[in-house]
Amino acid sequence: MSSPLDVKDTAKTLLDVNERIVDGIRSYATADRGRWCLSTQDTVQCGVCLFSGVEQDYLEVPSMAFEQMVYREDVLQRLSSHFETQKPLDAATIARVARAKGHLSALRYRRFLAQAMFDMFIHGGNAPYTFRGQTGLDMQSLWTTLHADVAGYSPQPGTFFPSGWYHMVIGYDAGYWGYLWSEVWAYDALQKFDGLTLRSTDTAATSDGASTLQAVGVQYRKCLLEPGASVSATDMLVNFLGRPPSMDAFFREVMPPESK
């Protein structure tokens, strides 16, 4: 067995490696036989960030934030391009895309909560399980019963979604709920970018001292990405926001005034 590295040497090695990590990797299909390969909205709605050791309810904050970025008008104008005319999406289409983000969102959140509850059940004890007064449930009957109750509809008969649910074996076991909390904190963090666009000046601040896109972006990187597990999630958010984190932005997003 080789001798353990000195702690300082190990830290330096990790830093050297981290400097070479790409913050986002995406595999796109390529054009074939002269045919165009066109990207859809869900193709570009992707953010990949690597964290290690941070709290489970903060782990996905950067990726959740990047996913929401692609619904902003200035971002879509920059990213979109017609394959023949190279013109970006027009404002009316972008507005429709943004509105479509909420399509079936209530159903999506209910299904997520069903998955998170199932995750906690199976990692909190062994079968047989009890749910809503029903006893003697094995893993498959627990999923069917819980999903129908929480998600609001029954799974397809003869199927068992958790059998291919890879999150349960890659470190999210008993922690799938963290995705939703990460989304909550991501919406809160994105408020700092409100009113700033890709057309904003690139100087650190305007003449009246207001923050610009570049300044907020640098602050985002330094406060939310760079610390990693060296700072608690709450402290990272407080340092970036200048206040305690809040769920208000999330609720405004999922329950806009017109839906009430």
C-alpha positions in Angstrom: 0.0 0.0 0.0 1.4 3.4 -0.9 2.0 6.0 1.8 -0.7 8.5 2.4 -0.1 11.9 0.9 0.6 14.9 3.1 -2.6 16.8 3.8 -1.2 20.0 2.2 0.0 18.0 -0.9 -3.5 16.4 -1.2 -5.2 19.8 -1.0 -2.9 21.3 -3.6 -3.5 18.3 -5.9 -7.3 18.7 -5.6 -7.0 22.4 -6.3 -4.9 21.7 -9.4 -7.5 19.2 -10.6 -10.4 21.5 -9.9 -8.8 24.2 -12.0 -9.2 21.9 -15.0 -12.8 20.9 -14.4 -15.2 22.0 -17.0 -18.3 23.5 -15.4 -20.7 22.2 -18.1 -20.7 19.3 -20.5 -23.5 18.5 -22.9 -23.7 16.0 -25.7 -25.6 17.1 -28.7 -26.6 15.1 -31.7 -24.7 16.0 -34.9 -26.0 16.7 -38.4 -26.1 13.7 -40.6 -26.1 13.3 -44.4 -26.7 17.0 -45.0 -29.7 17.1 -42.6 -29.9 19.8 -40.0 -29.8 18.8 -36.3 -32.2 21.1 -34.5 -32.2 21.8 -30.8 -35.4 22.0 -28.8 -36.1 24.0 -25.7 -35.6 21.0 -23.4 -32.2 20.3 -25.1 -30.8 23.7 -24.0 -32.5 23.6 -20.6 -29.5 22.0 -19.1 -26.9 23.0 -16.5 -24.2 20.7 -15.1 -22.3 21.6 -12.0 -20.1 19.5 -9.8 -20.2 19.9 -6.1 -18.8 17.8 -3.3 -19.8 17.7 0.3 -22.4 20.4 0.3 -25.8 19.9 1.9 -28.3 17.9 0.0 -30.8 20.7 -0.2 -28.3 22.9 -1.9 -26.5 20.4 -4.2 -28.6 21.3 -7.3 -28.9 25.0 -6.9 -26.6 26.0 -9.7 -28.1 23.5 -12.2 -31.6 24.6 -11.2 -30.6 28.2 -11.7 -29.1 27.5 -15.2 -32.3 25.7 -16.2 -34.4 28.7 -15.4 -32.0 31.1 -17.2 -33.0 29.8 -20.6 -36.5 31.1 -20.2 -35.3 34.7 -20.0 -36.0 36.8 -23.1 -32.4 38.1 -23.5 -30.9 34.6 -23.1 -33.3 33.0 -25.6 -32.6 35.8 -28.1 -28.8 35.1 -27.7 -29.2 31.3 -27.9 -31.8 30.9 -30.5 -31.2 30.9 -34.3 -33.3 29.8 -37.2 -31.4 27.1 -39.1 -32.0 28.9 -42.4 -32.3 32.6 -41.6 -30.1 32.6 -38.5 -32.6 35.0 -36.9 -33.4 34.6 -33.2 -36.8 33.9 -31.8 -39.2 36.8 -31.9 -40.5 38.4 -28.7 -44.0 36.8 -29.1 -42.6 33.3 -29.4 -40.2 33.8 -26.5 -43.2 34.9 -24.4 -45.1 31.7 -25.3 -42.1 29.6 -24.4 -41.8 31.3 -21.0 -45.5 30.7 -20.4 -45.3 27.1 -21.4 -42.8 26.4 -18.6 -45.7 26.2 -16.2 -47.6 23.7 -18.3 -48.6 20.8 -16.1 -46.2 22.1 -13.4 -48.6 21.2 -10.6 -48.7 17.6 -11.8 -44.9 17.6 -12.1 -44.4 18.8 -8.5 -46.9 16.3 -7.2 -45.1 13.4 -8.9 -41.8 14.7 -7.5 -43.2 14.7 -4.0 -44.5 11.2 -4.5 -41.0 10.1 -5.5 -39.4 11.9 -2.6 -41.8 10.3 -0.1 -41.2 6.9 -1.6 -37.4 7.4 -1.4 -37.7 8.3 2.4 -40.0 5.3 3.0 -37.7 2.7 1.5 -34.6 4.1 3.1 -36.3 4.6 6.5 -37.2 1.0 7.0 -37.8 -2.4 5.5 -41.0 -3.9 4.1 -43.8 -4.5 4.9 -44.7 -0.8 4.8 -47.8 1.1 6.0 -49.3 4.1 4.1 -52.6 5.9 4.7 -53.9 3.0 6.8 -52.9 0.3 4.3 -50.6 -2.3 5.8 -48.5 -5.1 4.6 -47.3 -3.2 1.5 -44.3 -4.5 -0.4 -42.1 -2.1 -2.3 -44.1 -2.2 -5.6 -47.5 -1.9 -3.9 -46.1 1.0 -1.8 -45.1 2.8 -4.9 -48.5 2.2 -6.6 -50.5 3.3 -3.6 -48.3 6.3 -2.7 -48.1 7.5 -6.2 -51.9 7.4 -6.7 -52.4 9.3 -3.5 -49.7 12.0 -3.8 -49.2 12.4 -7.5 -53.0 12.1 -8.1 -52.9 9.3 -10.7 -52.0 5.6 -10.8 -48.8 4.3 -12.5 -49.2 2.3 -15.7 -50.3 -1.2 -14.7 -47.5 -3.8 -14.9 -44.7 -1.2 -14.5 -42.5 -0.3 -11.6 -40.7 3.0 -12.2 -38.3 2.8 -9.2 -36.6 -0.3 -10.9 -34.9 2.1 -13.3 -34.7 5.1 -11.0 -30.9 5.5 -11.0 -30.8 8.3 -8.4 -31.3 5.7 -5.8 -27.9 4.2 -6.4 -25.8 7.3 -7.3 -25.9 9.1 -3.9 -29.4 10.5 -3.8 -30.8 7.7 -1.7 -32.8 9.3 1.1 -32.0 12.6 -0.4 -34.2 13.1 -3.5 -36.2 15.7 -1.7 -33.1 18.0 -2.0 -34.0 18.7 -5.7 -37.1 20.7 -4.7 -35.3 22.7 -2.0 -32.5 23.4 -4.5 -35.2 24.8 -6.9 -36.6 27.0 -4.1 -33.1 28.5 -3.4 -32.3 28.8 -7.1 -35.4 31.0 -7.7 -34.4 33.1 -4.7 -30.8 33.6 -6.0 -32.0 34.4 -9.5 -33.7 37.5 -8.2 -30.3 39.2 -8.1 -30.3 39.1 -11.9 -33.7 40.7 -12.3 -33.5 43.7 -14.5 -30.1 42.8 -15.8 -29.7 41.5 -19.4 -27.0 40.4 -21.7 -27.1 43.8 -23.2 -26.2 45.4 -19.8 -22.9 47.3 -19.7 -19.9 45.1 -18.8 -18.4 47.5 -16.4 -18.4 46.7 -12.7 -21.1 49.3 -11.9 -23.1 52.0 -13.6 -22.5 55.7 -12.8 -25.1 55.6 -10.1 -23.5 52.6 -8.5 -26.1 50.0 -9.5 -24.9 46.4 -10.1 -24.4 45.2 -13.6 -24.8 41.7 -15.1 -21.0 41.1 -14.9 -20.8 42.3 -11.3 -23.6 40.0 -10.2 -22.2 37.1 -12.2 -18.9 37.4 -10.5 -20.6 37.6 -7.1 -22.6 34.5 -8.0 -19.5 32.6 -8.8 -17.6 33.7 -5.7 -20.4 33.3 -3.2 -22.3 30.3 -4.5 -19.9 28.2 -6.6 -16.4 28.7 -5.3 -16.8 27.9 -1.6 -18.1 24.4 -2.1 -18.4 22.5 1.2 -16.1 25.0 3.0 -19.1 27.2 3.8 -22.6 26.1 4.8 -25.4 26.5 2.2 -27.2 29.0 4.3 -24.1 31.2 4.6 -23.4 31.0 0.9 -26.9 32.2 0.1 -26.8 34.9 2.7 -23.5 36.1 1.4 -24.9 36.3 -2.1 -28.3 37.7 -1.3 -27.4 40.0 1.5 -30.3 38.6 3.5 -31.6 35.2 4.8 -32.9 33.0 2.0 -36.6 33.1 1.3 -39.2 30.9 -0.4 -41.2 33.9 -1.7 -39.7 33.9 -5.2 -40.5 30.2 -5.7 -44.1 30.6 -4.7 -44.5 33.6 -7.0 -43.2 31.4 -9.8 -45.3 28.4 -9.2 -48.4 30.4 -8.2 -48.5 33.5 -10.4 -51.4 36.0 -9.7 -53.4 34.8 -12.7 -53.5 31.3 -11.3 -55.2 32.3 -8.1 
